[in-house]
Amino acid sequence: MKNKKGETSEKVSLHTVDIARSLCGERDENLRLIEEAFDIRIGARGTDLTLAGMPIDVERAEGFISQVEGLLREGYPLYRGDVDYALRAIKDEPVTDLKEIFLDTIYVSAKRRLITPKGQAQKAYIDAIRKYDIVFGVGPAGTGKTYLAMAMAVAALMKNQVSRIILARPAVEAGERLGFLPGDLAEKVNPYLRPLYDALYDMVDMEKASKLIERGVVEVAPLAFMRGRTLNEAFVILDEAQNTTAEQMKMFLTRLGFGSKAVITGDVTQVDLPTGRPSGLIEVQRILKGVKGIRFSYFTERDVVRHRLVQDIVRAYDRDELEKRGIIEESKA
């Protein structure tokens, strides 16, 4: 590998062939991501990597590779996308310790996949859920708010820290007027609760999940059905909370009983309430700000853990929304 003027090269020897294979990724896709992130070139041969580029860039890349190798030596199974998430974490905070994030296992899914945070925001979020009884996860779709809350809930149930899990969502698309829809209760609400079922089935195999639901250990219900109840020893998740009214949010929060924990998730840019009806998720941030025992965790488009393009899509839509409001003037050719 020939160096350009001012460049340097360093050889990095990895511990084993298996570690080298995992770190490089399929068809060296992980190496390409590292090259792009640090503006360097990487040559791979056996367990040796040769890094070439400007000295500061090579040094930073070498440090990153050392951290990823450390994860692999600890037995972490590097999943597709993890190198991309790790690079984002390092970009946001150069002194990030990847082990503190990726080795913090929340739960092992039904597919035997480790569920861990993928960045600083997710790590702070699950730490907040562990510490506080009421946590709000606010941010765009794809940041893992509901998925991680579900993993924490299932983990708490399996450790007997709670006796049941309750998953709620406002059926705003139906105007909460379920009586006007055809079919029995299950047929009416299931389309609106499907995302919660999908997350549950990813944590617990379908047969076991069905038994938990039949026994009432796991309950999936529209928010309207929470009224008048007291929820003791329960892990309660309210999803799509941006579509609650201020009254519904107050009703939900005051259902919490002894030994319970609540996680409320939503995206304040995706409010589907009728014009003129303020979102309960927006209002609650003002009303409960500073209340001891309650934590707000915020995510941005940088924390999206879906396809790499999703970050750009979220950012583009956010910019378009701001332009429509006149906050940003479109540049004129």
Helices and strands as residue ranges (DSSP letters): E 8-13, H 17-24, G 26-28, H 29-38, E 41-45, E 48-53, H 55-73, H 82-92, H 98-102, E 107-108, E 114-115, H 120-131, E 134-138, H 145-158, E 164-169, G 172-174, G 178-180, H 185-203, H 206-214, E 218-222, G 223-226, E 234-238, G 241-243, H 246-253, E 261-266, H 280-287, E 294-298, G 301-303, H 308-324
